Amino acid sequence: MSVKKNLVSLVILTVFSSCLFAQLPKIINTQQVPGISKNDTGLVYGILKSNPAYFKEILNNPAGYGVQVIYTQIDRDSLNIPSLKRYYYGPVNREFFYPASLVKLPCSLLAIEKINSLNDKGLTLNTVMLTDSTNACQKKVYIDPTAVNDKPSVANYLKRMLLVSDNEAYNRIYEFLGQEYIHNTLNSKGYSSTRILNRFDADCSLELNRFTNRVSFFDSTGKLLYIKDAQENKMKYDPPLGQVKKGRGYLDRNDKYVNGPKDFTYSNYLSLSDVNEMLQSVIFPGSVNEKKRFELTESDRMLLLKNMSMYPRESAGPLYNKEKYFDSFKKYFIYGRNNKSRVSSDTLRIFNVVGQSYGYLSDCAYIVDYKNKIEFMLSAVIYVNKDGVINDNKYEYKEIGFPFLLDLSKAIYTFEKGRMRQYEPRLDELKITR
């Protein structure tokens, strides 16, 4: 590329970044990747390699950082019907990563399906849901102070899970579903490698997590509509990646150091491909094999999209503290989470779920820019734990993890901005009323 063209590109980028990304570092260069065609399977690697200032350290130690990336290009035809093409980087589906809160997406989808299957009993997402307890691991929940009416419901738990990644809300949905229902249903849909075996509660052992609470549903008059009895799952699930141990040491639940790797063999597991396809099934239902879709009504789908794309300040109930739950709280891509300023532009939205735990940082997103007519999907994970000790809360999230996800998404966004499309996408359907 000539010097003159480089200067023109820099001027365009400066103007663009001052408008859309005014609160972020400058956008990564827009040059076409040398020697890489847009249909090359090495596309993501080429984009990273063409920006050494941002990605050299990652590329020099890919195994150490455990980076996995799925980038999905979206092209529309004359009828606005999308076709999708995926590009991969790293050992996608071949190497373990801890999914953390990514499991909230499949559990949200399954909870909606289960409620819909109980419509004949009078249940809706807003029906009052009361949780009992039968052992030390379980919690009795009759009141939800975050709900407008103080009454727990699947709808409010879903909102808390998808808007601010609330762990207690996930625990209640996990208990409503039960281990066996989760795995039988996902297996029937073709997501056979997903393992959701644990609450997010350090007091619950692997065995205690087999037991799930009695959950009761009541109408607005207090009439009992349905009971999901307490259950024990006696099924044993083989770990999809075999035995998995990580780290040189770890802190146990009593903060005692244990010399030797931590065993993740029977932890929760969700491959990057599976969570990417689950999100795709919500954004573009027709693009996913019918077997792998979830039984959602259009209003269910809109509710999910709204909860995944909102900023916490846009929630009328529950109301969230703007200092703690800032706009980029759950937006690792594009905003990097470290920037706590209010997002001033509404021309770009991110529909996503994220994960952060044990040094693993992940984001799975559909990113859309209504003004510039850009849309793409991006899923990525990185492992940042230089001292090799698990559970010591000494991870390089701020120094390496969040900056990588920010820079990766901006590099892909910039590549997308320069990518030619035969037909301009019409994105009005995804302008969600908030």
N, C-alpha and C positions, 0 to 999 in steps of 0.2 A: 504494500500500500504506500502511495506517495506521501511526502511530507505535507503537501497541500491538503490531501484528503484527510490525513490525520488531524490537521488543524480544524477542518470543517467538522469532523466527528466530535472533537473536543468541545467545540462551541455548542453543537447540538446537545451533547451530554450535559454541559453546564446549565443550559437553559432548562432542560428536562428535569434534571435532578433538583433544581431550585424550586420547581413546582410540586412534583410528586414525591420526591424523597428529600425534602428540605431538612428533615431531622436526622438524616443518615449520612455516613461517609460517601464520598463520590462513587459513582457507579463504575463497575469494572468495565474494561475496554470492550468495544463493540466489534472488533475486528473478526472477520470470518476465521475460523480455525484453520491454520495452514495444513493442507494435505488431508483434511477430513471432510467428506461429503456429508450432507445432512441425513443420509440413509445409512451411514457407516455405524457399525455396532460399537466403535470406539468413540462415538461422539462426545459422551460425557467426559471421558478421559482427555480428549482433545481440548475441550473447553477449559478444564482445570489446568492443563499443561500450558495453555496460551496465556494464563494469568499467574505466572510464577510468584509475583509479589504476594499473592493471597494464598496460594495452594502448594508452594514448593515443599514446605515442611510435611504436609499431609502426603504428598506424592512420594516423598523420600522414605516414608515409613508407613505404608498403607496397612500392613499387618498389625502394627502397634496401635493404630487408631481404629481399626476395624470398620472402616468406612464402607457403607453400602448405599447405593443411590439408584432410584428408579425415576427417570424423567419421561413423561408422557406428552408427546405432541398431539395436538387436537386440530383437525382440519374439518371444515364444514363443506357440504355440497350446496347446490343451488337451492335446496329445500331446507337448508340449515341443519341437516342431519349430520352429527359428528362421526368422524372416524378417528381412531386412536392408534398411535404407534409408540411403543415403549423402547427406551434405551436404558441400559444397565451399566453400573460400575461397581466393582468389588464383588465379594463372595455372597451375592444375594441368595438367600435361602440355604446357603451351605454352611454358614458360620453363625453360632449362637449370638444373640444380643438380648439383653433383658428389656422387654417391651414396656414395662411400667404401665403408665396410664393409657397406652395405645389400646389395651384390652377393653377400655370403656366404650369404644365404638361397637365391637360385636355385641357386647352386653346391652348396649342401648338398642340396637337393632332387634335383638332377641326379645327384649322386654316389650317392645311395641308389638312384635308378632304374637307374643303370648297373650297380651291384653286383647288384641284383636280376635284371637281364638276364643276368648271368653266373653265376647260381646253379648252372646245369648243369655248370659247370667247378669247382664246389666253393667258390666265393667267398662270403663273408659280410662284413658290415661289420667284423668282428673279425679277418679274415684278415690276416696279416703283409704289409705293403706297403713295398717297397724302391724308392727313387727313384735313378736314375743321372743322370749329367750328360754333356753333349756339347759345351757351349760355356760361355763365361765368365759368361753370365747365369744358368746353371743350377747347382743345388747337389745334391751327392750326399748322400742321407739314408738311412742304414742303422739308425740308433738314434734312438729318441724317449725322452729321459730323463723326460718327463712321463707316459709310459705305465706302467702297473703292472708290465708285463714288459719294459719298455724297447724294445718292438717297435712300430714305426709301424703304424697301421691307419687305415682310413677312419673308423671309429667314434671313435677318439680325436681325429683331426683335426676331425671335426664338433663334438665336445664343446668343443674349444678355440676353434673359430670362433664358436659360438653362445653359449658361456658368458662368455668374456672378449674376444671379437672378435680372436682371435689372427691376425696377418697371415701368419706363416710357415705356419700350418696351411692358410690359404686358398691360398697359393702352391702347396702340394703337391696340393691338390684341383684347382686350376686346371690343373696339369700332367697329372693323371690324366685329366681330362675332355678337354682340348684345345680350342682356339678353335672349330674347325669343328663339333665335337660339341655344344658349348654353344649355338652360334647355330642350327644346324640343328634341334636339339631344341626350343629355345624358340620358334623360328619356327613349327614344326609345331603348337605348342600355342596359337599366337595372340599370343605375346609378341614381336612382330616388331620393336619399337622398342628392345628391350634390346640394349646393346652391352657385352660383357665382353671387352676386348681386352688387358688388362694385368695382370700380377702387381702386388703391392705391393712393388716393389723398384726403387729409383732407379737401379740399375746396368743395368736392362733397358730397352732402347729399344723403341719401337713395333715395329720390325722383328724384334728378337730375341724379343719376346713372341709372335711367330708360331710360334716353335719350342718344342715341349714335349718333355719328357724321356721316356726309356724308363722304364716303371714295371712292376715284377715282383711277383707275389703267390705266397706260399709257405704251405704248411700247417704245422702244429706240429712235424712231423718234418723240415722243411726241403725237402720235395718241391715243385718248381715247379708251380704250377697254371695260371698265365696271365701273358702278357706283353702290355702295351700298348706298342707300339713308339714310338720317337721320331718326332715328326711335324712337318711344316711346313704351316701353313694358307696356301694360296695365294689364298683367297677375299678379295675386297675388299668391305667393308661401307660403304654410304653412311651418313653421320651422320644420325640421325633428325631433328635440329633444324637441319641445315645447319651452316655455319661458326659456331663459338662462340668468342668471345674475351672475357676478363674481366680487369678491373683496369687500373690506370694503369701498372703495372710489376710485375716479379716477380724473384725470386732463382732462378737456374738451379741445376743439380745441383752446381755448384762454389761455390754461394753468391755468385755474381757478380750484381750488379743489372743487369737489362735494362730499359731504358726503353721501355715499350709493353706492351700487354695480353698475357696468357698465352693460348696457343691450347689450348682444351679440345676441339677438334673431334673428335679421335680418342682421347679419354680414355674410360674406362668411363662408361656411362650407363644409368640405370634410372629410369623414370618413377615418380612417387609412386603413380599408379594401379596400375601393374604390381606393385610390391612389396607394396602393400596387398592386391591380389587373390591374390598368391602366399601371403601369410600367411593370408588368409581360406580358401584351399584346404586349408590344414593344420588350422585351427581348425574350420571348417564345410565339409567336403568336398562335401556335397550341395548347398550353396548356390552353387557355382561351376559354370559350364558344363563338362560332362564333358571336352571337348577341352582345357580349361585346367588340369585337375587333373594331379597327378603320381602315378606308379605306386608307391604306398606301401602296405605292409602296416599293419595296426593297430599292431603292435609298433614299426614304423618311426615311425609318427605319434606314438606315446607317447614314443619316444626324443627326437624333435624338440621336443615340448612340454616335456619335462623339462629339456632342455638350454637352452631359451629362457627358462624361468621360474625356474630355480634361482638362488640367490645363490652366489658363488664359495666361501664357507665350507661350503656343503653338499656340495661335491664331495669324494668319498673318494679319487679319483684322476683327474687329478692334484690334488695338494694346492696350494692357493694362499695366498700371503702375505696375511694379512688387512689389513695396513696398506696395501698397494698395491692389492689387489683387494677393496675394501670392498663392502658390500651394494649400494650404489647405483652401483657402478662402471659398469654398463651399463643403468641404469634412469633415463633422462633424464626421462620422464614420472613424475609423482607425487612422486618423490624428488629430482629435479633434479641429481643426481650430486654436487653440492657438499657435501651432508650426508654425512659419513663415519661417522656413528653406525650401530650395528647396528639393523636393522629389528626391532622387538620384537614386532610383530603378524604373524600368519600368516593373517589373514582376507582379505588382498588379495594377488593375484599378477598379475604383468605378464609376458606372453608376447611377446617382442619381439626386434627387431634394430635396431641403431643405426648412424649414420654420423657421422664427425667428421674433416674435412680441408679445407684451403684456405679456412677461414672458414665452410664449410657445416656445419650441425648438423642431424641428422635422427633421427627415431625412428618406428618403425612397430610398433604394439602392439595386442594384445587385452588389455584390462584387466578383471579380474573380482574382485568383492568377494563372497565366499561368505556372509559374515554378513549383509550388507545386501541380498543378492540383486540386485546390480547388475552389468551386463556391457555393454561397448561396445568398439568398435575406434576407434583414433585414429592417424593418420599425419600427420606435419608436418615441414616443413623451414624453416629460417631461415638467412639469410646475414649474418654479422657481421664486417665488414672495413672499418672506417671510414677507414683510411689508403689503401685501394685497392691495396695492394701484396700480391701473392700469394706465398706460401711464405716469409714473413718471421717466421712464428710470432707475429705481433702481431694477434691476433684477440680480439674481445670475447665469448668463450665464457662466461666466468664472470660478466661484468657484464650481459650482455644475453641471450645464447643460451640457457644453461641455465635462467635465471629465466623466460624466455618459455615454454619447453616445460613447465616445472613449473607455471606459472600457467595456461597453456592447459589442461593435463590436469586440473587441479583445478577449473577453471571448468566444463569439460565434465562432470567427475565430479559436481559439485554440481548441475548442471542435470539429470543423470541421476537423482540421488537424489530430486529433486522430481517426476520424470516418472511419470505414472500408467501402469500396465501392466494389461491385462486378466487376464493369467495370470502368476503368479510363476514365474521360471525355476528349473528344477531343475539344479543345477550340479555334481552329484557326479562326473560323468564327467571333469570337468576338475580334480579334486583329485588331482594327480599324486603318486604315491609317490616319495619322494626318498631 
